[in-house]
Amino acid sequence: MPHEPKRRHSVARKGKRRASIAISASSISICKNCKTPNSPHTVCKTCGYYKGKKVIQAK
């Protein structure tokens, strides 16, 4: 049988452990072709370029 903890962990101890789990803002890169904000490593939705090359036909 596994052992059970003798005492409960306090709220402060739980808070210290969970302090690094906070949600962070996502990063934004700028499209080099049309200069619109874009998520990194994705095709630009406005112009259809990725890394300076035309990948898809934009709307």
PQR file with spaces between the fields and no chain letter, atoms N, CA, C, O and H, PARSE charges and radii, in Angstrom:
ATOM       1  N    MET     1       0.829   -1.175    0.000 -0.4000 1.5000
ATOM       2  CA   MET     1       0.000    0.000    0.000 -0.0000 2.0000
ATOM       3  C    MET     1       0.887    1.257    0.000  0.5500 1.7000
ATOM       4  O    MET     1       1.842    1.331    0.773 -0.5500 1.4000
ATOM       5  N    PRO     2       0.588    2.224   -0.840 -0.5600 1.5000
ATOM       6  CA   PRO     2       1.370    3.460   -0.822  0.2800 2.0000
ATOM       7  C    PRO     2       1.019    4.295    0.409  0.5500 1.7000
ATOM       8  O    PRO     2      -0.098    4.246    0.924 -0.5500 1.4000
ATOM       9  N    HIS     3       1.993    5.049    0.853 -0.4000 1.5000
ATOM      10  CA   HIS     3       1.789    5.889    2.030 -0.0000 2.0000
ATOM      11  C    HIS     3       1.001    7.134    1.661  0.5500 1.7000
ATOM      12  O    HIS     3       1.126    7.658    0.555 -0.5500 1.4000
ATOM      13  H    HIS     3       2.901    5.090    0.435  0.4000 1.0000
ATOM      14  N    GLU     4       0.203    7.593    2.582 -0.4000 1.5000
ATOM      15  CA   GLU     4      -0.563    8.819    2.412 -0.0000 2.0000
ATOM      16  C    GLU     4       0.179    9.961    3.098  0.5500 1.7000
ATOM      17  O    GLU     4       0.908    9.726    4.061 -0.5500 1.4000
ATOM      18  H    GLU     4       0.101    7.167    3.481  0.4000 1.0000
ATOM      19  N    PRO     5       0.008   11.201    2.618 -0.5600 1.5000
ATOM      20  CA   PRO     5       0.680   12.317    3.279  0.2800 2.0000
ATOM      21  C    PRO     5       0.144   12.521    4.692  0.5500 1.7000
ATOM      22  O    PRO     5      -1.053   12.376    4.937 -0.5500 1.4000
ATOM      23  N    LYS     6       1.055   12.864    5.633 -0.4000 1.5000
ATOM      24  CA   LYS     6       0.640   13.033    7.024 -0.0000 2.0000
ATOM      25  C    LYS     6      -0.185   14.297    7.212  0.5500 1.7000
ATOM      26  O    LYS     6      -1.165   14.293    7.958 -0.5500 1.4000
ATOM      27  H    LYS     6       2.028   12.982    5.433  0.4000 1.0000
ATOM      28  N    ARG     7       0.206   15.392    6.534 -0.4000 1.5000
ATOM      29  CA   ARG     7      -0.502   16.667    6.703 -0.0000 2.0000
ATOM      30  C    ARG     7      -0.849   17.226    5.328  0.5500 1.7000
ATOM      31  O    ARG     7      -0.199   16.920    4.329 -0.5500 1.4000
ATOM      32  H    ARG     7       1.002   15.396    5.928  0.4000 1.0000
ATOM      33  N    ARG     8      -1.878   18.042    5.305 -0.4000 1.5000
ATOM      34  CA   ARG     8      -2.274   18.660    4.031 -0.0000 2.0000
ATOM      35  C    ARG     8      -1.327   19.806    3.705  0.5500 1.7000
ATOM      36  O    ARG     8      -0.760   20.429    4.603 -0.5500 1.4000
ATOM      37  H    ARG     8      -2.406   18.291    6.117  0.4000 1.0000
ATOM      38  N    HIS     9      -1.162   20.077    2.429 -0.4000 1.5000
ATOM      39  CA   HIS     9      -0.342   21.197    2.001 -0.0000 2.0000
ATOM      40  C    HIS     9      -1.146   22.478    2.157  0.5500 1.7000
ATOM      41  O    HIS     9      -2.344   22.506    1.875 -0.5500 1.4000
ATOM      42  H    HIS     9      -1.623   19.571    1.700  0.4000 1.0000
ATOM      43  N    SER    10      -0.486   23.532    2.605 -0.4000 1.5000
ATOM      44  CA   SER    10      -1.168   24.796    2.839 -0.0000 2.0000
ATOM      45  C    SER    10      -1.525   25.462    1.512  0.5500 1.7000
ATOM      46  O    SER    10      -1.021   25.089    0.452 -0.5500 1.4000
ATOM      47  H    SER    10       0.487   23.509    2.834  0.4000 1.0000
ATOM      48  N    VAL    11      -2.410   26.459    1.600 -0.4000 1.5000
ATOM      49  CA   VAL    11      -2.827   27.206    0.416 -0.0000 2.0000
ATOM      50  C    VAL    11      -1.648   27.977   -0.169  0.5500 1.7000
ATOM      51  O    VAL    11      -1.516   28.077   -1.389 -0.5500 1.4000
ATOM      52  H    VAL    11      -2.819   26.762    2.461  0.4000 1.0000
ATOM      53  N    ALA    12      -0.790   28.522    0.695 -0.4000 1.5000
ATOM      54  CA   ALA    12       0.382   29.262    0.219 -0.0000 2.0000
ATOM      55  C    ALA    12       1.349   28.353   -0.537  0.5500 1.7000
ATOM      56  O    ALA    12       1.922   28.753   -1.550 -0.5500 1.4000
ATOM      57  H    ALA    12      -0.897   28.441    1.686  0.4000 1.0000
ATOM      58  N    ARG    13       1.526   27.127   -0.039 -0.4000 1.5000
ATOM      59  CA   ARG    13       2.430   26.194   -0.713 -0.0000 2.0000
ATOM      60  C    ARG    13       1.872   25.798   -2.074  0.5500 1.7000
ATOM      61  O    ARG    13       2.617   25.677   -3.046 -0.5500 1.4000
ATOM      62  H    ARG    13       1.060   26.802    0.784  0.4000 1.0000
ATOM      63  N    LYS    14       0.561   25.598   -2.141 -0.4000 1.5000
ATOM      64  CA   LYS    14      -0.073   25.275   -3.418 -0.0000 2.0000
ATOM      65  C    LYS    14       0.055   26.447   -4.392  0.5500 1.7000
ATOM      66  O    LYS    14       0.282   26.252   -5.586 -0.5500 1.4000
ATOM      67  H    LYS    14      -0.044   25.696   -1.351  0.4000 1.0000
ATOM      68  N    GLY    15      -0.093   27.677   -3.863 -0.4000 1.5000
ATOM      69  CA   GLY    15       0.037   28.865   -4.705 -0.0000 2.0000
ATOM      70  C    GLY    15       1.437   29.038   -5.259  0.5500 1.7000
ATOM      71  O    GLY    15       1.611   29.448   -6.407 -0.5500 1.4000
ATOM      72  H    GLY    15      -0.277   27.836   -2.893  0.4000 1.0000
ATOM      73  N    LYS    16       2.446   28.722   -4.439 -0.4000 1.5000
ATOM      74  CA   LYS    16       3.831   28.811   -4.901 -0.0000 2.0000
ATOM      75  C    LYS    16       4.101   27.813   -6.020  0.5500 1.7000
ATOM      76  O    LYS    16       4.811   28.118   -6.978 -0.5500 1.4000
ATOM      77  H    LYS    16       2.305   28.389   -3.506  0.4000 1.0000
ATOM      78  N    ARG    17       3.532   26.631   -5.892 -0.4000 1.5000
ATOM      79  CA   ARG    17       3.741   25.598   -6.900 -0.0000 2.0000
ATOM      80  C    ARG    17       3.066   25.957   -8.212  0.5500 1.7000
ATOM      81  O    ARG    17       3.600   25.685   -9.287 -0.5500 1.4000
ATOM      82  H    ARG    17       2.955   26.384   -5.114  0.4000 1.0000
ATOM      83  N    ARG    18       1.881   26.574   -8.123 -0.4000 1.5000
ATOM      84  CA   ARG    18       1.119   26.891   -9.332 -0.0000 2.0000
ATOM      85  C    ARG    18       1.428   28.268   -9.907  0.5500 1.7000
ATOM      86  O    ARG    18       0.794   28.677  -10.879 -0.5500 1.4000
ATOM      87  H    ARG    18       1.447   26.795   -7.249  0.4000 1.0000
ATOM      88  N    ALA    19       2.380   28.988   -9.336 -0.4000 1.5000
ATOM      89  CA   ALA    19       2.694   30.347   -9.791 -0.0000 2.0000
ATOM      90  C    ALA    19       3.243   30.361  -11.209  0.5500 1.7000
ATOM      91  O    ALA    19       3.086   31.356  -11.918 -0.5500 1.4000
ATOM      92  H    ALA    19       2.896   28.655   -8.546  0.4000 1.0000
ATOM      93  N    SER    20       3.880   29.281  -11.635 -0.4000 1.5000
ATOM      94  CA   SER    20       4.491   29.249  -12.966 -0.0000 2.0000
ATOM      95  C    SER    20       3.533   28.742  -14.035  0.5500 1.7000
ATOM      96  O    SER    20       3.927   28.626  -15.195 -0.5500 1.4000
ATOM      97  H    SER    20       4.007   28.473  -11.059  0.4000 1.0000
ATOM      98  N    ILE    21       2.290   28.436  -13.684 -0.4000 1.5000
ATOM      99  CA   ILE    21       1.332   27.886  -14.641 -0.0000 2.0000
ATOM     100  C    ILE    21       0.497   28.992  -15.286  0.5500 1.7000
ATOM     101  O    ILE    21      -0.464   28.694  -15.995 -0.5500 1.4000
ATOM     102  H    ILE    21       1.969   28.530  -12.741  0.4000 1.0000
ATOM     103  N    ALA    22       0.840   30.249  -15.059 -0.4000 1.5000
ATOM     104  CA   ALA    22       0.043   31.368  -15.548 -0.0000 2.0000
ATOM     105  C    ALA    22       0.000   31.392  -17.077  0.5500 1.7000
ATOM     106  O    ALA    22       0.951   30.975  -17.737 -0.5500 1.4000
ATOM     107  H    ALA    22       1.622   30.491  -14.484  0.4000 1.0000
ATOM     108  N    ILE    23      -1.096   31.876  -17.627 -0.4000 1.5000
ATOM     109  CA   ILE    23      -1.268   31.988  -19.074 -0.0000 2.0000
ATOM     110  C    ILE    23      -0.492   33.199  -19.570  0.5500 1.7000
ATOM     111  O    ILE    23      -0.596   34.284  -18.996 -0.5500 1.4000
ATOM     112  H    ILE    23      -1.869   32.215  -17.090  0.4000 1.0000
ATOM     113  N    SER    24       0.273   33.020  -20.618 -0.4000 1.5000
ATOM     114  CA   SER    24       1.031   34.120  -21.199 -0.0000 2.0000
ATOM     115  C    SER    24       0.434   34.515  -22.541  0.5500 1.7000
ATOM     116  O    SER    24      -0.240   33.715  -23.190 -0.5500 1.4000
ATOM     117  H    SER    24       0.357   32.139  -21.084  0.4000 1.0000
ATOM     118  N    ALA    25       0.683   35.744  -22.950 -0.4000 1.5000
ATOM     119  CA   ALA    25       0.175   36.241  -24.221 -0.0000 2.0000
ATOM     120  C    ALA    25       0.915   35.572  -25.372  0.5500 1.7000
ATOM     121  O    ALA    25       2.119   35.335  -25.275 -0.5500 1.4000
ATOM     122  H    ALA    25       1.230   36.394  -22.422  0.4000 1.0000
ATOM     123  N    SER    26       0.215   35.266  -26.458 -0.4000 1.5000
ATOM     124  CA   SER    26       0.852   34.628  -27.608 -0.0000 2.0000
ATOM     125  C    SER    26       1.701   35.642  -28.361  0.5500 1.7000
ATOM     126  O    SER    26       1.400   36.836  -28.374 -0.5500 1.4000
ATOM     127  H    SER    26      -0.763   35.458  -26.537  0.4000 1.0000
ATOM     128  N    SER    27       2.763   35.153  -28.985 -0.4000 1.5000
ATOM     129  CA   SER    27       3.668   36.036  -29.707 -0.0000 2.0000
ATOM     130  C    SER    27       3.095   36.401  -31.067  0.5500 1.7000
ATOM     131  O    SER    27       2.317   35.645  -31.650 -0.5500 1.4000
ATOM     132  H    SER    27       3.007   34.183  -28.975  0.4000 1.0000
ATOM     133  N    ILE    28       3.486   37.562  -31.563 -0.4000 1.5000
ATOM     134  CA   ILE    28       2.997   38.070  -32.845 -0.0000 2.0000
ATOM     135  C    ILE    28       4.202   38.466  -33.690  0.5500 1.7000
ATOM     136  O    ILE    28       5.106   39.151  -33.211 -0.5500 1.4000
ATOM     137  H    ILE    28       4.118   38.176  -31.089  0.4000 1.0000
ATOM     138  N    SER    29       4.210   38.037  -34.934 -0.4000 1.5000
ATOM     139  CA   SER    29       5.246   38.462  -35.865 -0.0000 2.0000
ATOM     140  C    SER    29       4.615   39.340  -36.942  0.5500 1.7000
ATOM     141  O    SER    29       3.396   39.339  -37.116 -0.5500 1.4000
ATOM     142  H    SER    29       3.475   37.481  -35.323  0.4000 1.0000
ATOM     143  N    ILE    30       5.438   40.079  -37.656 -0.4000 1.5000
ATOM     144  CA   ILE    30       4.980   40.985  -38.706 -0.0000 2.0000
ATOM     145  C    ILE    30       5.288   40.355  -40.055  0.5500 1.7000
ATOM     146  O    ILE    30       6.396   39.872  -40.288 -0.5500 1.4000
ATOM     147  H    ILE    30       6.428   40.080  -37.515  0.4000 1.0000
ATOM     148  N    CYS    31       4.295   40.364  -40.944 -0.4000 1.5000
ATOM     149  CA   CYS    31       4.495   39.830  -42.299 -0.0000 2.0000
ATOM     150  C    CYS    31       5.486   40.727  -43.043  0.5500 1.7000
ATOM     151  O    CYS    31       5.326   41.947  -43.065 -0.5500 1.4000
ATOM     152  H    CYS    31       3.395   40.757  -40.755  0.4000 1.0000
ATOM     153  N    LYS    32       6.504   40.123  -43.647 -0.4000 1.5000
ATOM     154  CA   LYS    32       7.517   40.908  -44.354 -0.0000 2.0000
ATOM     155  C    LYS    32       7.005   41.464  -45.677  0.5500 1.7000
ATOM     156  O    LYS    32       7.582   42.410  -46.214 -0.5500 1.4000
ATOM     157  H    LYS    32       6.634   39.131  -43.629  0.4000 1.0000
ATOM     158  N    ASN    33       5.927   40.886  -46.209 -0.4000 1.5000
ATOM     159  CA   ASN    33       5.404   41.334  -47.489 -0.0000 2.0000
ATOM     160  C    ASN    33       4.410   42.484  -47.332  0.5500 1.7000
ATOM     161  O    ASN    33       4.552   43.519  -47.982 -0.5500 1.4000
ATOM     162  H    ASN    33       5.459   40.117  -45.773  0.4000 1.0000
ATOM     163  N    CYS    34       3.404   42.305  -46.470 -0.4000 1.5000
ATOM     164  CA   CYS    34       2.341   43.316  -46.361 -0.0000 2.0000
ATOM     165  C    CYS    34       2.315   44.036  -45.009  0.5500 1.7000
ATOM     166  O    CYS    34       1.472   44.906  -44.797 -0.5500 1.4000
ATOM     167  H    CYS    34       3.289   41.464  -45.942  0.4000 1.0000
ATOM     168  N    LYS    35       3.228   43.686  -44.091 -0.4000 1.5000
ATOM     169  CA   LYS    35       3.404   44.347  -42.799 -0.0000 2.0000
ATOM     170  C    LYS    35       2.186   44.245  -41.868  0.5500 1.7000
ATOM     171  O    LYS    35       1.984   45.133  -41.040 -0.5500 1.4000
ATOM     172  H    LYS    35       3.914   42.978  -44.264  0.4000 1.0000
ATOM     173  N    THR    36       1.382   43.201  -41.980 -0.4000 1.5000
ATOM     174  CA   THR    36       0.265   42.997  -41.068 -0.0000 2.0000
ATOM     175  C    THR    36       0.693   42.059  -39.947  0.5500 1.7000
ATOM     176  O    THR    36       1.540   41.193  -40.164 -0.5500 1.4000
ATOM     177  H    THR    36       1.546   42.480  -42.652  0.4000 1.0000
ATOM     178  N    PRO    37       0.122   42.215  -38.739 -0.5600 1.5000
ATOM     179  CA   PRO    37       0.458   41.296  -37.651  0.2800 2.0000
ATOM     180  C    PRO    37      -0.039   39.884  -37.941  0.5500 1.7000
ATOM     181  O    PRO    37      -1.121   39.699  -38.499 -0.5500 1.4000
ATOM     182  N    ASN    38       0.760   38.893  -37.560 -0.4000 1.5000
ATOM     183  CA   ASN    38       0.498   37.516  -37.940 -0.0000 2.0000
ATOM     184  C    ASN    38       1.079   36.614  -36.859  0.5500 1.7000
ATOM     185  O    ASN    38       2.039   37.005  -36.194 -0.5500 1.4000
ATOM     186  H    ASN    38       1.639   39.044  -37.107  0.4000 1.0000
ATOM     187  N    SER    39       0.529   35.425  -36.665 -0.4000 1.5000
ATOM     188  CA   SER    39       1.145   34.486  -35.735 -0.0000 2.0000
ATOM     189  C    SER    39       2.380   33.882  -36.401  0.5500 1.7000
ATOM     190  O    SER    39       2.373   33.661  -37.612 -0.5500 1.4000
ATOM     191  H    SER    39      -0.251   35.108  -37.205  0.4000 1.0000
ATOM     192  N    PRO    40       3.435   33.612  -35.639 -0.5600 1.5000
ATOM     193  CA   PRO    40       4.686   33.146  -36.242  0.2800 2.0000
ATOM     194  C    PRO    40       4.566   31.749  -36.853  0.5500 1.7000
ATOM     195  O    PRO    40       3.769   30.929  -36.396 -0.5500 1.4000
ATOM     196  N    HIS    41       5.353   31.493  -37.874 -0.4000 1.5000
ATOM     197  CA   HIS    41       5.449   30.206  -38.575 -0.0000 2.0000
ATOM     198  C    HIS    41       4.123   29.817  -39.234  0.5500 1.7000
ATOM     199  O    HIS    41       3.802   28.630  -39.304 -0.5500 1.4000
ATOM     200  H    HIS    41       5.999   32.159  -38.245  0.4000 1.0000
ATOM     201  N    THR    42       3.354   30.785  -39.715 -0.4000 1.5000
ATOM     202  CA   THR    42       2.117   30.511  -40.437 -0.0000 2.0000
ATOM     203  C    THR    42       2.062   31.372  -41.686  0.5500 1.7000
ATOM     204  O    THR    42       2.740   32.396  -41.778 -0.5500 1.4000
ATOM     205  H    THR    42       3.614   31.749  -39.658  0.4000 1.0000
ATOM     206  N    VAL    43       1.254   30.951  -42.642 -0.4000 1.5000
ATOM     207  CA   VAL    43       1.063   31.712  -43.874 -0.0000 2.0000
ATOM     208  C    VAL    43       0.225   32.936  -43.561  0.5500 1.7000
ATOM     209  O    VAL    43      -0.740   32.847  -42.802 -0.5500 1.4000
ATOM     210  H    VAL    43       0.704   30.119  -42.568  0.4000 1.0000
ATOM     211  N    CYS    44       0.579   34.082  -44.138 -0.4000 1.5000
ATOM     212  CA   CYS    44      -0.176   35.317  -43.935 -0.0000 2.0000
ATOM     213  C    CYS    44      -1.539   35.178  -44.602  0.5500 1.7000
ATOM     214  O    CYS    44      -1.636   34.779  -45.763 -0.5500 1.4000
ATOM     215  H    CYS    44       1.363   34.153  -44.754  0.4000 1.0000
ATOM     216  N    LYS    45      -2.591   35.510  -43.855 -0.4000 1.5000
ATOM     217  CA   LYS    45      -3.947   35.347  -44.380 -0.0000 2.0000
ATOM     218  C    LYS    45      -4.334   36.456  -45.342  0.5500 1.7000
ATOM     219  O    LYS    45      -5.233   36.265  -46.160 -0.5500 1.4000
ATOM     220  H    LYS    45      -2.512   35.833  -42.913  0.4000 1.0000
ATOM     221  N    THR    46      -3.677   37.618  -45.267 -0.4000 1.5000
ATOM     222  CA   THR    46      -4.047   38.719  -46.139 -0.0000 2.0000
ATOM     223  C    THR    46      -3.359   38.658  -47.502  0.5500 1.7000
ATOM     224  O    THR    46      -3.982   38.955  -48.521 -0.5500 1.4000
ATOM     225  H    THR    46      -2.946   37.773  -44.602  0.4000 1.0000
ATOM     226  N    CYS    47      -2.076   38.275  -47.531 -0.4000 1.5000
ATOM     227  CA   CYS    47      -1.367   38.267  -48.811 -0.0000 2.0000
ATOM     228  C    CYS    47      -1.009   36.866  -49.307  0.5500 1.7000
ATOM     229  O    CYS    47      -0.756   36.695  -50.499 -0.5500 1.4000
ATOM     230  H    CYS    47      -1.570   38.034  -46.704  0.4000 1.0000
ATOM     231  N    GLY    48      -0.978   35.848  -48.422 -0.4000 1.5000
ATOM     232  CA   GLY    48      -0.692   34.482  -48.838 -0.0000 2.0000
ATOM     233  C    GLY    48       0.775   34.147  -48.944  0.5500 1.7000
ATOM     234  O    GLY    48       1.126   33.130  -49.543 -0.5500 1.4000
ATOM     235  H    GLY    48      -1.184   35.986  -47.453  0.4000 1.0000
ATOM     236  N    TYR    49       1.650   34.970  -48.383 -0.4000 1.5000
ATOM     237  CA   TYR    49       3.091   34.734  -48.462 -0.0000 2.0000
ATOM     238  C    TYR    49       3.595   34.066  -47.193  0.5500 1.7000
ATOM     239  O    TYR    49       3.054   34.287  -46.110 -0.5500 1.4000
ATOM     240  H    TYR    49       1.365   35.796  -47.896  0.4000 1.0000
ATOM     241  N    TYR    50       4.642   33.243  -47.331 -0.4000 1.5000
ATOM     242  CA   TYR    50       5.332   32.633  -46.204 -0.0000 2.0000
ATOM     243  C    TYR    50       6.810   32.599  -46.523  0.5500 1.7000
ATOM     244  O    TYR    50       7.217   32.001  -47.519 -0.5500 1.4000
ATOM     245  H    TYR    50       5.081   33.063  -48.211  0.4000 1.0000
ATOM     246  N    LYS    51       7.624   33.239  -45.683 -0.4000 1.5000
ATOM     247  CA   LYS    51       9.081   33.339  -45.870 -0.0000 2.0000
ATOM     248  C    LYS    51       9.447   33.924  -47.225  0.5500 1.7000
ATOM     249  O    LYS    51      10.396   33.464  -47.860 -0.5500 1.4000
ATOM     250  H    LYS    51       7.292   33.725  -44.874  0.4000 1.0000
ATOM     251  N    GLY    52       8.709   34.929  -47.673 -0.4000 1.5000
ATOM     252  CA   GLY    52       9.009   35.618  -48.916 -0.0000 2.0000
ATOM     253  C    GLY    52       8.544   34.923  -50.179  0.5500 1.7000
ATOM     254  O    GLY    52       8.846   35.400  -51.273 -0.5500 1.4000
ATOM     255  H    GLY    52       7.938   35.302  -47.157  0.4000 1.0000
ATOM     256  N    LYS    53       7.819   33.811  -50.078 -0.4000 1.5000
ATOM     257  CA   LYS    53       7.347   33.085  -51.248 -0.0000 2.0000
ATOM     258  C    LYS    53       5.827   33.012  -51.233  0.5500 1.7000
ATOM     259  O    LYS    53       5.228   32.861  -50.168 -0.5500 1.4000
ATOM     260  H    LYS    53       7.573   33.423  -49.190  0.4000 1.0000
ATOM     261  N    LYS    54       5.203   33.116  -52.379 -0.4000 1.5000
ATOM     262  CA   LYS    54       3.755   33.005  -52.519 -0.0000 2.0000
ATOM     263  C    LYS    54       3.365   31.547  -52.351  0.5500 1.7000
ATOM     264  O    LYS    54       3.803   30.683  -53.111 -0.5500 1.4000
ATOM     265  H    LYS    54       5.689   33.239  -53.244  0.4000 1.0000
ATOM     266  N    VAL    55       2.530   31.280  -51.337 -0.4000 1.5000
ATOM     267  CA   VAL    55       2.171   29.899  -51.018 -0.0000 2.0000
ATOM     268  C    VAL    55       0.724   29.598  -51.395  0.5500 1.7000
ATOM     269  O    VAL    55       0.435   28.562  -51.993 -0.5500 1.4000
ATOM     270  H    VAL    55       2.174   31.982  -50.720  0.4000 1.0000
ATOM     271  N    ILE    56      -0.190   30.516  -51.038 -0.4000 1.5000
ATOM     272  CA   ILE    56      -1.608   30.302  -51.346 -0.0000 2.0000
ATOM     273  C    ILE    56      -2.168   31.535  -52.041  0.5500 1.7000
ATOM     274  O    ILE    56      -1.596   32.623  -51.970 -0.5500 1.4000
ATOM     275  H    ILE    56       0.046   31.357  -50.552  0.4000 1.0000
ATOM     276  N    GLN    57      -3.279   31.345  -52.705 -0.4000 1.5000
ATOM     277  CA   GLN    57      -3.963   32.469  -53.332 -0.0000 2.0000
ATOM     278  C    GLN    57      -4.808   33.162  -52.263  0.5500 1.7000
ATOM     279  O    GLN    57      -5.732   32.567  -51.709 -0.5500 1.4000
ATOM     280  H    GLN    57      -3.744   30.461  -52.763  0.4000 1.0000
ATOM     281  N    ALA    58      -4.480   34.431  -51.978 -0.4000 1.5000
ATOM     282  CA   ALA    58      -5.201   35.172  -50.944 -0.0000 2.0000
ATOM     283  C    ALA    58      -6.554   35.641  -51.459  0.5500 1.7000
ATOM     284  O    ALA    58      -6.777   35.791  -52.661 -0.5500 1.4000
ATOM     285  H    ALA    58      -3.729   34.914  -52.429  0.4000 1.0000
ATOM     286  N    LYS    59      -7.444   35.866  -50.501 -0.4000 1.5000
ATOM     287  CA   LYS    59      -8.799   36.318  -50.875 -0.0000 2.0000
ATOM     288  C    LYS    59      -8.828   37.744  -51.321  0.5500 1.7000
ATOM     289  O    LYS    59      -9.890   38.262  -51.666 -0.5500 1.4000
ATOM     290  H    LYS    59      -7.263   35.744  -49.525  0.4000 1.0000
